[in-house]
């Protein structure tokens, strides 16, 4: 059953990646054309195409990551969740220049959990919060 799920996940993600990347290239080409024409509505539409293609590529990576971690043994250990959250936030902050965010996290919150799996979840949560807070501020 697990092997079938792996095969399905990899096939699905591989088969989706090519058309998404083709649409991404087309979107970038269209964006350049509309920018030269100074067509603001066209620019907005092309940016929407690019953002949606980027989001689909992120979802594909999430599927592949989920497939990989589903085979790992869960190893629980006690660790400082606050430090992990702060570290992940700082990594994302270094790699994201579009806008700034602020993190309010209670210090010294310890949990018993699988560090690698929780790190993936925390990273996805903070990435999503960062993205949606940028849209909220722009909109």
ABEGO torsion letter per residue (X at the ends): XAAAAAAAAAAAAAAAAAAAAAAAAAAAAAAAAAAAAGBAAAAAAAAAAAAAAAAAAAAAAAAAAAAAAAABBBBBBBBBAAAAAAAAAAAAAAABAABBBBBBBBBGBBBBBBAAAAAAAAAAAAAAAAAAAAAAAAX
